[in-house]
Amino acid sequence: MNRSILKIVSVLITLAACVISCAPVFLILTGAITGKYELMEVLSGIWNEQGRTDFMLVPSFPTLWGFVELFLDKPEFYIVFWNSVKLTAAIVLGQIFFAVPAAWGFSRWHGAVSSLLYDLYVILMLLPFQVTMLSDYMVADYFAILDTHAAIILPAMYATFPVIIIYRSFQGIPEELYEACSLDNGGSWNMFWRIGVPLALPGIKAAALLSAIEYWNMIEQPLLFLKTPSLWPLSIYLPAVDSEHVPYIFVCSLMVLAPMVLLLFCGKDELRNGIGTLALKE
């Protein structure tokens, strides 16, 4: 009896936590189909910085005018959207290009120097962007790439987080497979391509997915390095929208959220196989 009550309470707490977590998404969906004047009225406490702020569960007069305005009357949306796609895709591809060989080297090279470098990678991974912000800015200024996408892409390509994730995937491969490959006259290159990469592919996909989510929503880097509005990504463009276009804000927020939700939905198996498997191996 006590176990049944405890189970019911646990389920209710979990459901409540899920509802609270999903509430902001529901509010974005509701706001995206709510008219301008209705939104201005219920959110008057925010715009006037005084009074009460409410929010409706269902709009009184649903409308899709915000979507029409976004897709037909705001050509700048397409510019910032493809800026986000360009930045995120270039960073993720660059990270995989450099992180996979680096993680492979750490997994196959054992020694004091390798352990020291790996510990340094872990320390760099723990450092927030605010710590390295000044040095990144100085390097970008020295190479004259400020106010270009390269100022964001090049430093992010060498991020240490994907290396740590992929390294653990390489570490989980049984040593017997490498020995069998070496007996079959397989060199290091063959071991890397025929054994290492295929078996570590779940970790590689998980690292790419997590990096895509992180850099799709980045704010500090574009704020620091990009001054020209036409170079901004969606994450910077959205706060610049004024309060006179309230439905447009909600629709634009939905467009920022939708690609990552779709990506997570399509890549949930990769995350589970890539990161969940690492936890089990530990």
Sequence and secondary structure as in RCSB ss.txt:
>XXXX:A:sequence
MNRSILKIVSVLITLAACVISCAPVFLILTGAITGKYELMEVLSGIWNEQGRTDFMLVPSFPTLWGFVELFLDKP
EFYIVFWNSVKLTAAIVLGQIFFAVPAAWGFSRWHGAVSSLLYDLYVILMLLPFQVTMLSDYMVADYFAILDTHA
AIILPAMYATFPVIIIYRSFQGIPEELYEACSLDNGGSWNMFWRIGVPLALPGIKAAALLSAIEYWNMIEQPLLF
LKTPSLWPLSIYLPAVDSEHVPYIFVCSLMVLAPMVLLLFCGKDELRNGIGTLALKE
>XXXX:A:secstr
 HHHHHHHHHHHHHHHHHHHHHHHHHHHHHHHTS HHHHHHHTHHHHTTSS     SS SS   HHHHHHHHH H
HHHHHHHHHHHHHHHHHHHHHHHHHHHHHHHHH  SHHHHHHHHHHHHHHHS HHHHHHHHHHHHHHTT TTSTH
HHHHHHHT SHHHHHHHHHHHTS HHHHHHHHHTT  HHHHIIIIIHHHTHHHHHHHHHHHHHHHHT  HHHHHH
  SGGG  HHHHGGGS GGGHHHHHHHHHHHHHHHHHHHHHTHHHHIIIIIHHHHH 
